[in-house]
């Protein structure tokens, strides 16, 4: 429940913080087309309520989305990194 609360807080805070996450990811010199493509691929072109409801529905189906850092599904990272101690032979 804590992770979900953190996500919801982060989602809404990013909408309130001035600046554009696309600028941070691509830099200010990126072309307008590149900015719009990234914004669309991240869902940032949709209203926050639509992004939030889409996230909740996906989580209810077991889809936590893709990690921007690792470029793979979050569920794969979870299975690999967090469940490893439970699979140890000890």
Order of alpha helices (4+ residues) and beta strands (2+ residues): alpha-alpha-alpha-alpha-alpha
